[in-house]
Amino acid sequence: MADDPVQDSLFSPPVAASGTPVAPPPPPAERSSVAVIGSGPEQALHRHFGFASFRPGQLDAVGAAMAGQDVLLVMPTGAGKSLCYQLPALESDRLAVVVSPLVSLMTDQVEGLGGRAGMINAQRQGVQNRDTLESAIRGDIKLLYVAPERFAIGAFTERLAAADIGLFVVDEAHCVSQWGHDFRPDYMRLGDVARRIGAQSVFAATATATPRVSRDIAARLGLRDPKRVITGFERPNLSYDVVPARSDEARFRATSALLREPGALPAIVYAGTRKKTEQTATWLERELGTRVPAYHAGLERDARAEAQREFMSGDAQVVVATNAFGMGVDKSNVRTVLHVAVPSSLEAYYQEAGRGGRDGLPSRCVLLDDKRDKRLHVYFINNTPDEDAKRERWREYRDIWGFVEGEECRRARLLRHFGDRIEPRADGRCCDVCDGPLDLDLGEPTVQARAKSGRRARPGQVSGDDPRGLILAVVGTAEPSVGRTRTVEILRGGRSKVVAKYGYDELDAYGSLADWSSGELLEQVDAMIDEGALRSTGGRFPKLAIAPAA
């Protein structure tokens, strides 16, 4: 079924988390099905939402939820996840509890459902929350949206248990998983909460779960033989481009050029830090001559709300934000999603890029490849205290930089990362690898020009699993030339004065093997010297050079 912008307006995106698996719940025989008071799902769909037919995957999820079965739903942003639990809830004579991580997300959905839903969160007055809770217990509303941290209050959970609860919905369920890109500790208790309040079934929904994350969600929520509905990760109307921007000037030129093109707006510009967010917003206001709000977690709540309101209403056609801007952003006509900083994981990139084109019309996702972002990534990873988390973050590092620096179809790489084996399909432009680079004047040579000039092209042409190729990349591009130990330092993301002085941290391969030990990499270098792939200049301070081809 083609994308429906009206139906799309009911839905919103996802997030991620960690903890320990919960004890398995009682066997299915001990629970009853969700009592349904309507007729068939198709009739209910038309009656409640006015749609003639379901989108792919929706009927399977709705049917399972109506039958009282646990559900694990993985559905792309904008494909209609929310309807899959809203419809069964509206057709049931029991209350549905929806755990939602963001107030704006709750607000949009509660308002969209009229008087059939209510919400409880920290931004409402205590008396409002109490009245809403009692209304839910009496059965006056069908859906109760609750912030996850609310379940840390024992009295609240005990009182909620007085309600007759059918569905317990965990939205943005990747927050449950320790392998997800946005882990939320408050999500870890939800499996136990669902059982304590007597929920008949659990419905977990997300848009960015890899197969590994999906398994973790099911284990941590204690899902009982869940109906698994996975509709795929392909977004044919989106194009994916990576643009080299190796300086602030190049980054600003690219941003300006992209946003000035016809049809580029509305646009979300994602920046990596609060400082870069504010700098970019200020610069764009001058450059474009229009209001460009900044959005990040360091702003006061009212300032964030106003920035979001301006963008959602169309008063501002561009917003510059950190990854704090995302969940609850239900603007269907975003034409450009531009990353001026490389995200920390491929999951985060897919989620943020997925905010483009939710109306089904062509939209582009452009990521500026600035090697200086590697320094920030490596810094945060090295300061991760938990070794398991550190290993996972190195995996994320390799995945995102493999995507950025790779020479294969961007679309295919994303699909394969999420375990989707379908043939990539683009409605129009696919990506810079398949269709050639975007024609932008950045004031610096393109990757193709560097390759033609004889300088080694991006070491990203070499897989991150190929240490020897990355060693050759460092030796072939470092200026001044480097020796064995400096090569290893660069590959491991070292931050010595020499690295900073000569700009070695701006080399493409900087930090690409940071999870290798110095000894392991020195063994690789020495083996390449012994084999003749590298040669040493000798002398007091020997340097490495690539041996000429035989």
Secondary structure, DSSP 8 states (H G I E B T S, - for coil): ----HHHHTT-----------------GGGS----B-SS-HHHHHHHHH--SS--TTHHHHHHHHHTT--EEEE--TTS-HHHHHHHHHHHBSSEEEEE-S-HHHHHHHHHHTGGGEEEE-TTS-HHHHHHHHHHHHHTS-SEEEE-GGGGG-HHHHHHHTTS-EEEEEEESGGGG-TTSSS--GGGGGHHHHHHHTT-SEEEEEES---HHHHHHHHHHHT--S-EEEE-----TTEEEEEEE--SHHHHHHHHHHHHHSTT--SEEEE-SSHHHHHHHHHHHHHHHTS---EE-TTS-HHHHHHHHHHHHHTS-SEEEE-TTS-TT---TT--EEEESS--S-HHHHHHHHTTS-TTSS-EEEEEEE-TTHHHHHHHHHHT---HHHHHHHHHHHHHHHHHHH--S-HHHHHHHHTT--S----SS--BHHHH-------SS--HHHHHHTTS---GGGS-TT-HHHHHHHHHHH-SS---HHHHHHHHTT---HHHHHTTGGGSTTTTTTTTS-HHHHHHHHHHHHHHTSEEE--SSS--EEE----
